[in-house]
Amino acid sequence: MMILLPILIPLCTALLIQVLGRIASDNVRDGAHTLMAIVNFYFVLQIVPLVLNGERPEFFIAEMLPGAPIYFQVEPLGMLFALVASGLWIPTSVYAFGYMRGHHEKNQTRFFTCFALAIGFAIGVAFSGNLITLFAFYEALTFSTFPLVTHHQDADAKRSGRIYIGILVSTSVCLLLSGVLSVWYLTGTMDFTLGGIIAGKVDDPFIVSVLLALFAFGTAKAALVPFHKWLPNAMVAPTPVSALLHAVAVVKAGVFTILKVSIYIFGFELLSSVNDWLMAIAAITILFSSCVALTLDNLKARLAYSTISQLAYIVLGAAMANPIAAMGAALHIVMHAVGKITLFFCAGAIFVGAHKKYVSQMDGLGHKMPWTMAAFTLASFSIIGLPPFGGVWSKWYLCLGALEAGQVIYLVTYMLSSLLSIGYLMPIVARAYFRKPSEHDEEHVHEAPWMCVLPLCITAVGSVLLFFFASPIRELLLPIFEGGVQ
Amino acid sequence: MSNIIEHLPVLQIVVPLVAAPTIVLFRNSTLSWILAVLASWFCLFGSITMLNQINGGGEIPTYLIGGWDPHVGIVYQVDIANAFILTLLSGISAVVFVYARTSVRDEIPEAKHHYFYAALLLCFTGLMGMAITGDAFNIFVFLEISSLSGYALIAMGRNPKALTAAYRYLIMGTLGGTFILLGIGFLYMMTGTLNLEELSHAVPHYAETSVVRAAFAFITVGTCIKLALFPLHMWLPNCYTYAPSVVSAFLSATATKVSFYVLLRAMFMLFGAALIAQAKIFLSFVIFLALIGIFMGSLKAIGQDDVKRLLAYSSIAQIGYMVLGLSLDNADGLTGAIIHLFNHALTKGGLFLVMGCFMYRLNSTKIKDLAGIGKKMPLTMLAFTIGGLSLIGVPLTAGFISKWYLAMGALQAGMWWLLVLILLASLLAVVYIFRVLEAAYFGTPEKEHDVEEAPFSLLFPTYVLIGSTIFFGIWTEPMLGAARKSAELFLSSGGAL
């Protein structure tokens, strides 16, 4: 029952917001939102000791299909993802409070309702005990975020909404669902099992490759080329959505699915026999989107392409099919989430405080918005992977994993990509600090409201703290890899 | 209690059949409504009792009407398959009849109310009768009862086009009915019995004769007309579009479903393996028709301006899915067809009830008139959204379960390409549902209309049906179990196809 709470609380929060939106003031409604986020995180934390003790708490909902129930089971990887999603929900709820007010957005009740729903479904993905449950919540996540992407309800939002639903639904229905169906048909089970369930039942490497392709491309939330277009388009959403959902919950649900499937459905042994092309696609995605990010002037779009490339880090880590790389991939889910959410928060704060969207307008911002730009700088370092920031650990493991797999070329890819990320992030920092603000900016630009600034400072500090406190996360994950990580 | 159970089969027919003329005598709108609702609730109670009895391993004794020997008299025989259909029929009616009160007062002149309810009950009786009877000629009688009252119901629509729609349905429906009668006549000619049980034993002996083959052809084509399988679907869109809202909801959820049930029973229990084994090419042909139906229906639905018509074309596509499951030649496919029959009835019935809410407030179901309605009628639109998701087949809704089984059926049959087509077709459903959603949530109304949320008396029954699509998408066990057992019953009775 306890593991059901982190899923139910956000869903109830959605209901509560609907009720409060009608009868209470906006402040009460949003206060309740933040409060529920804290309560939810508390209950997620309650589960951690159990998982650390080696327990796998589970909860059975209903026998949806014979032998394929709706069923939750918490294992280390899902625990980690739930911690990330529920933990970052708290700063985002405060941030959204400030942002939506500072920006005079309409339909705030609907916004917060869908927001809470999306968190609930993301945690549902994290706790899924079998493929069909995961698929169900994956789809629910898509539909619940649609109203958020199209929040402004103008022509732009409508177009992006079509791309969003079009890509995510058509890939998940045509590819991912085929994959789930085929696994069920070929193996007769859908339970996540360490070491995989396909090995021994399907021998033909061609069929295994096809299955892998169905999962890798069907999970378009992981934004592998060529199904990445939805992500930059989703940036029409208000910034809190981009921050939590399109840097954390939604995209991480995608890479989480790929990582989980590669560990629990395929298993490393089988995966390592068919992974060549997937590693290549992931590497291409990393380099391609980093290069695109270099060319973009719109800050949110640049961050979106940076997200695509960072997601591909995780997919590449999963595809290398060894414990060290997978550990790096799992760590990167956390490290990138904390770093990228900070960057998006900053982009939103700049928009609220300075009404600027483009990198080329950001001269001298560091003098007018010191807190925001300081946080931006710290988070950029973490994304690039410099010590002492959290990002260094995941990159370290990913690179070691590439060596372990004997794939020096992908080690080079990671290195090259780090250079490229310096190329697309540092110019923003340099502009902000080393150039003078224009006269107009001198008068009109100021820090965003404290409710926007405080959360981004907290997450920026978080990315530093993660450098020093990465080992508990590593310990949490270790059982999956059966001591394969030194 | 056991006494009542013994008589339940016949009471399922007698109660609504007696209630209908009584209503006409009362000539009072409210009283008629109360009687209709009570009759449908009684039937629901009866059907659920019988379904539970059978699900629990029990049996319902065959009911001999008037105590006549089965060879000459009429029997009512309830097994898992028709207990399932009876529950669906009476369940849908129990909800739709409650809804009817408010909607009928708005759409139909007061003086005709009692005729309306009487016709509705007769139609209901006919459909229940087709499901429960164990006599071939009796099927035809009930078919005609339900069809004739159905024509009258459709003709009561406000739009003058309802008359031509009903007339067209009358012509097509009569053709279908006559075909079925001819088929039954041929069978009687060969075997000398009308009892379905006896027929199923006798027919295989004559499987080689051209008379039985002709009977097979007539019955199949006749039911396919009533079922609206492509290319015999032409009557359907106008009927659903111009009929009163209650009638659209009722017929879309029941009439085609019962015809499908009759087709199943005829194919598997009457003709069975003996005949169809010779006709593999026939099955391939049916798959082909079903696929065209699915794609044509979905594509046509995308192009419609009126949401009721859009839903009607979507029905043609969904009927394609059911027939596809039937022709797949395996247990999963047949289970998929039967569970889809149930799930689609809930979904489509619910969606047409939503249309009734729009009709009540806006007097229109055109997409352009629905522009921006999401703000004015949020609850109604939410119901449409949920129903639409079930129609698409999103997991955790009923629609997903049926798609899953149909897809598994395709895999079992070794047809990978069919799996791809099924999944592609459900993307078309995404397109036509989102067209409506976009208009409702993003559109700006041409003129600021002053409408409010639909009244509770409409919303409540709507949400009962719409809510059930979620309920039966998660807690699938009772209905899925019944569908699987029905599929096994069908497959075992005639041997595999």
Boltz contact constraints between the chains, C-beta under 6 A:
constraints:
  - contact:
      token1: [A, 62]
      token2: [B, 474]
      max_distance: 6.0
  - contact:
      token1: [A, 62]
      token2: [B, 475]
      max_distance: 6.0
  - contact:
      token1: [A, 63]
      token2: [B, 477]
      max_distance: 6.0
  - contact:
      token1: [A, 64]
      token2: [B, 476]
      max_distance: 6.0
  - contact:
      token1: [A, 135]
      token2: [B, 395]
      max_distance: 6.0
  - contact:
      token1: [A, 136]
      token2: [B, 395]
      max_distance: 6.0
  - contact:
      token1: [A, 136]
      token2: [B, 396]
      max_distance: 6.0
  - contact:
      token1: [A, 139]
      token2: [B, 394]
      max_distance: 6.0
  - contact:
      token1: [A, 139]
      token2: [B, 395]
      max_distance: 6.0
  - contact:
      token1: [A, 153]
      token2: [B, 442]
      max_distance: 6.0
  - contact:
      token1: [A, 158]
      token2: [B, 442]
      max_distance: 6.0
  - contact:
      token1: [A, 169]
      token2: [B, 430]
      max_distance: 6.0
  - contact:
      token1: [A, 170]
      token2: [B, 427]
      max_distance: 6.0
  - contact:
      token1: [A, 173]
      token2: [B, 423]
      max_distance: 6.0
  - contact:
      token1: [A, 173]
      token2: [B, 426]
      max_distance: 6.0
  - contact:
      token1: [A, 174]
      token2: [B, 423]
      max_distance: 6.0
  - contact:
      token1: [A, 181]
      token2: [B, 407]
      max_distance: 6.0
  - contact:
      token1: [A, 185]
      token2: [B, 411]
      max_distance: 6.0
